[in-house]
Amino acid sequence: LPGSACAIAGSSNRSLDIRSLNNMGTMTWTGSGEIYTYNGAQFNNQAGGVFDAQSDLNMYHLGGLTTSFNNAGTYRKSASTGVTTMNTLSFVNTGIVNVETGTLVFLSGLLINADNAVLEGNGTINVTSATFTNEGDVHPGTSPGLLYFTDNYSHSATSNLNIEISGLNVGTQFDRFDVSDTATLDGTLNISRPESYLPNPGDQFVVMRYTTHSGSFAHVNGQQINDTLYFALFYVDTAVVLVTTNLVIPQLVIGQSGAQWKLWWSQSPNAIGYNVYQVNPNETMTLIGQTALQEFDITSYVSQPQSPSFFRVTARL
């Protein structure tokens, strides 16, 4: 029941055969006893439930139909720096998997991180001997932290990598996600700055590491820091790097081209592209487009623009 507590403790092994175990409270796994499953037994950690692995133990599927561990709540490895193993299970995460310490290994089974589900923490997730499917999110730490992932990693179109930056020290002041092998990138990178942290021009943040990579993030949120600074994004051989960079603001010309209203500007040296913003009445800015050209169609934003001050263009270097 919600708010209830259950302890799996002691040195005796436990078995679950055929039946389903449903948890809506807090279930703590300690001691030295392992968990064995048989014949399609189901662990259902329901929304609001917590399954807390506090020892370096193994959950084995030993026979019959495969066991599923369905996590809609929080699966947490909160204690011990060794290895907790989910062996030959089908682990479906629609909630949160939080590896606070040590290593969580998925062995000879499945790990499915569903859309809107989260992998987080400061430990290691190892799927080298499992089949990994990812449609969900990754959040290193629970505040700035360092999360390790062992094997190839795929960041799908629905996935979010959430990165916090509040200083220059990795793991304690900014997040990093370390992938041991190849990272395939798509989806979204979200950058946030707790307490409105303001980096200096030239400050660098290695927010992801890998052996090799393919692709790139389809969307990046939080790149603009203020009116004069932004995070330039670089994909180098073995890392994703954010570099605090001064914005270059070109002089704008506004006018009509046939039935269209357009902005034009001169090329900025070394620019790889331009961000186009609409300036709001409260002087904040809304990103309305990105382009590699020196022009942008604003017809759909204003029918009769009266001043170039409605818009701002910044160069991405």
C-alpha positions in Angstrom: 0.0 0.0 0.0 1.2 3.6 -0.4 3.3 4.7 2.5 3.9 1.1 3.6 7.4 -0.5 4.1 8.8 -3.9 3.4 12.3 -5.2 4.1 13.9 -8.1 2.2 16.7 -8.8 4.7 18.9 -11.5 6.2 21.0 -14.2 4.6 18.2 -16.5 3.2 17.5 -16.4 -0.5 13.9 -15.5 -1.5 11.9 -17.0 -4.4 9.0 -15.7 -6.5 7.2 -18.3 -8.6 4.4 -17.6 -11.0 2.8 -14.8 -8.9 3.0 -11.0 -9.1 4.5 -8.8 -6.4 3.0 -5.3 -6.4 4.7 -2.5 -4.5 3.3 0.9 -3.9 5.3 1.6 -0.7 9.1 1.3 0.0 10.7 -2.1 -0.4 14.3 -2.3 0.9 16.6 -5.1 -0.2 19.5 -5.7 2.3 21.5 -8.5 3.8 23.1 -11.3 1.8 20.1 -13.2 0.5 19.5 -13.2 -3.3 16.1 -13.2 -5.1 15.2 -16.1 -7.5 12.3 -16.0 -9.9 10.5 -18.6 -11.9 7.7 -19.2 -14.4 6.8 -15.7 -15.5 6.7 -14.1 -12.0 6.2 -10.4 -12.1 7.7 -7.5 -10.0 5.5 -4.5 -10.4 7.0 -1.4 -8.7 4.0 0.9 -9.2 3.9 4.7 -9.5 5.0 6.1 -6.1 6.7 2.9 -5.1 10.4 2.7 -4.2 12.5 -0.5 -4.6 15.8 0.3 -2.8 18.7 -2.1 -3.4 21.2 -1.5 -0.6 23.5 -4.5 -1.1 25.6 -6.0 -3.9 23.2 -8.8 -4.7 21.7 -10.6 -7.6 18.1 -11.1 -8.8 18.1 -14.2 -11.0 15.5 -15.6 -13.3 16.1 -19.4 -13.1 13.4 -21.1 -15.1 10.1 -21.0 -17.0 8.7 -17.9 -18.7 10.8 -14.8 -18.3 10.3 -12.6 -15.3 9.5 -8.9 -15.9 10.4 -6.2 -13.5 8.0 -3.3 -14.4 9.2 -0.1 -12.8 6.7 2.8 -12.8 8.1 4.2 -9.6 11.7 4.5 -8.5 14.3 1.7 -8.6 17.2 2.9 -6.5 20.6 1.5 -5.8 21.4 3.7 -2.8 24.2 1.9 -0.9 27.3 -0.2 -1.4 29.9 0.6 -4.1 29.9 -2.9 -5.7 27.6 -4.6 -8.2 23.9 -5.3 -8.1 22.8 -7.6 -10.9 19.4 -8.0 -12.7 20.1 -11.4 -14.3 18.0 -12.7 -17.3 15.1 -10.4 -16.5 13.0 -8.1 -18.7 13.3 -4.7 -17.0 10.8 -2.2 -18.3 11.4 1.3 -16.9 8.5 3.8 -17.2 9.6 5.6 -14.0 13.1 6.4 -12.6 16.2 4.2 -12.3 18.5 6.0 -9.9 22.0 4.5 -9.4 23.3 6.6 -6.6 26.4 4.5 -6.0 28.2 1.4 -7.4 27.1 -0.4 -10.5 23.8 -1.7 -11.7 24.3 -4.5 -14.2 21.6 -5.9 -16.6 22.8 -9.3 -17.5 21.5 -11.5 -20.4 18.1 -9.8 -20.4 16.4 -6.6 -21.5 16.5 -3.0 -20.3 13.8 -0.8 -21.8 13.9 2.9 -20.9 10.5 4.1 -22.1 9.5 7.5 -23.4 9.6 10.0 -20.4 11.3 7.5 -18.2 14.6 8.5 -16.5 18.0 7.0 -15.9 19.9 9.1 -13.3 22.5 9.0 -10.6 26.2 9.1 -9.8 27.0 5.4 -10.4 27.3 3.1 -13.4 24.7 1.4 -15.5 26.1 -1.6 -17.4 24.2 -3.2 -20.3 27.1 -4.9 -22.0 25.4 -8.3 -21.9 21.8 -7.1 -22.3 19.6 -5.7 -25.0 19.1 -1.9 -24.4 16.3 0.1 -25.9 16.1 3.8 -25.1 13.2 6.2 -25.8 13.6 8.1 -22.5 15.8 10.5 -20.6 19.2 10.7 -18.9 19.9 12.9 -16.0 23.4 12.6 -14.5 23.3 13.0 -10.7 20.2 14.1 -9.0 21.7 17.6 -8.9 25.0 18.1 -10.8 26.6 14.6 -11.0 28.5 12.1 -13.1 26.7 9.1 -14.6 28.5 6.3 -16.3 27.0 4.0 -19.0 28.8 0.8 -20.1 28.2 -0.3 -23.7 26.8 1.5 -26.7 24.3 4.2 -26.1 21.5 5.4 -28.3 19.8 8.7 -27.7 16.5 8.5 -29.6 14.3 11.2 -31.1 12.2 11.3 -27.9 15.2 11.2 -25.5 16.4 14.1 -23.4 19.9 14.5 -21.9 19.4 17.0 -19.0 22.6 18.9 -18.1 22.9 21.3 -15.1 25.7 23.8 -15.0 26.4 25.8 -11.9 30.3 25.9 -11.8 33.5 24.6 -13.4 33.9 21.3 -11.4 32.6 18.2 -13.1 30.4 16.0 -11.0 29.7 18.6 -8.3 29.0 21.8 -10.2 28.1 20.5 -13.7 26.8 17.2 -15.1 28.5 14.8 -17.4 27.3 11.6 -19.0 30.1 9.1 -19.8 29.5 6.4 -22.4 32.1 3.6 -22.6 31.6 2.9 -26.3 29.7 4.4 -29.3 27.0 7.1 -28.7 24.3 7.5 -31.4 22.8 11.0 -31.0 19.4 12.4 -31.8 16.7 13.9 -29.6 17.2 16.8 -27.3 20.0 18.3 -25.1 18.5 20.5 -22.3 21.0 22.9 -20.6 20.0 24.5 -17.3 21.9 26.9 -15.0 20.7 26.5 -11.4 20.6 29.8 -9.5 21.2 31.6 -12.9 24.9 30.7 -12.8 26.8 33.0 -15.1 30.0 31.5 -16.7 32.8 33.6 -18.2 33.6 33.8 -21.9 35.9 30.9 -22.8 34.7 28.6 -19.9 34.4 25.0 -21.2 32.1 22.2 -20.0 32.6 18.6 -21.3 29.0 17.4 -20.7 29.3 14.0 -22.5 32.1 11.6 -23.4 32.2 8.5 -25.6 34.7 6.5 -27.7 33.1 7.4 -31.0 29.8 9.0 -32.0 27.3 9.4 -34.9 24.6 11.9 -35.4 23.9 15.0 -33.3 21.2 16.4 -31.1 18.1 17.4 -33.1 17.2 20.1 -30.5 19.3 22.1 -28.0 17.5 24.1 -25.3 19.2 26.6 -23.0 22.1 27.6 -25.2 21.5 31.3 -24.8 22.8 32.5 -21.4 21.9 36.2 -21.7 21.9 39.0 -24.3 25.7 38.7 -24.8 26.7 35.1 -24.1 25.7 31.6 -25.3 27.0 28.1 -25.1 28.6 27.1 -28.4 28.2 23.4 -28.9 31.0 21.3 -30.3 31.1 17.6 -31.2 34.8 16.6 -31.0 36.2 13.1 -31.5 35.3 11.8 -28.0 33.1 14.4 -26.4 30.3 16.9 -26.5 31.7 20.3 -25.3 29.9 23.5 -24.4 32.1 26.7 -24.7 30.8 30.0 -23.3 31.0 32.4 -26.2 30.3 36.0 -26.9 27.3 36.6 -29.1 27.9 38.6 -32.3 25.0 40.8 -33.2 24.8 41.9 -36.8 23.2 45.1 -38.0 19.7 44.3 -39.4 17.8 45.6 -42.4 14.1 45.0 -42.7 11.9 45.3 -45.8 9.7 43.6 -48.3 10.5 41.1 -51.0 7.4 40.7 -53.1 4.6 39.7 -50.7 7.1 38.7 -47.9 8.6 40.7 -45.1 12.2 39.8 -44.5 15.3 40.5 -42.4 18.7 40.8 -44.0 22.1 41.2 -42.4 25.8 41.1 -43.4 27.9 38.0 -42.8 29.7 37.7 -39.5 33.2 36.3 -39.7 33.5 32.6 -38.8 29.8 32.3 -38.2 28.4 28.7 -38.7 24.8 30.0 -38.5 22.4 32.5 -37.1 19.7 32.6 -34.4 16.7 34.8 -35.1 14.7 36.2 -32.2 11.6 38.2 -31.8 11.9 40.8 -29.0 8.9 40.7 -26.7 7.3 43.7 -25.0 9.0 42.8 -21.7 12.4 42.8 -23.5 12.8 39.0 -23.3 13.5 37.3 -26.6 11.8 34.3 -28.3 13.8 32.1 -30.7 11.8 32.0 -33.9 14.4 30.3 -36.2 17.9 29.3 -37.1 19.5 29.7 -40.6 22.8 29.5 -42.3 21.8 32.3 -44.7 21.9 36.1 -44.2 18.1 36.5 -44.5 15.0 35.3 -42.8 11.3 35.4 -43.6 9.3 37.2 -40.8 6.0 37.4 -42.7 4.2 35.0 -40.3 5.3 37.0 -37.2 4.3 40.5 -38.1 2.1 41.8 -41.0 3.4 45.4 -40.9 6.7 45.6 -38.9 7.4 49.1 -37.8 11.0 48.9 -36.5 14.0 46.5 -36.7 14.0 46.5 -32.9 11.2 43.9 -32.9 13.9 41.4 -33.9 17.5 40.4 -33.1 19.9 38.1 -34.9 22.9 36.6 -33.3 25.7 34.7 -35.0 26.7 31.2 -33.9 30.5 30.8 -34.0 
